């Protein structure tokens, strides 16, 4: 079982996203709690991938065609740190 940590900005931004995105995000949280990013391959709709460039330490999962959740995974302490839930526009975190 992993711990999912959210930044204050994530909690704030989740209030502004459509309700179906919040619902999908909650499902995503349950999937990564049970098995981390490796468990996401069992759910192809999330299309999880490693990012490149300045975000190369991060991963992103699709919540719908527009919204993504950007996160880091610390496998040694079994923590998932959610950095952003954002429309598909990657920028410096």
Secondary structure as UniProt FT lines:
FT   STRAND          3..6
FT   HELIX           8..14
FT   TURN            15..16
FT   HELIX           19..35
FT   HELIX           37..42
FT   HELIX           44..46
FT   STRAND          49..50
FT   HELIX           53..55
FT   TURN            56..57
FT   STRAND          59..62
FT   STRAND          67..74
FT   TURN            75..78
FT   STRAND          79..87
//
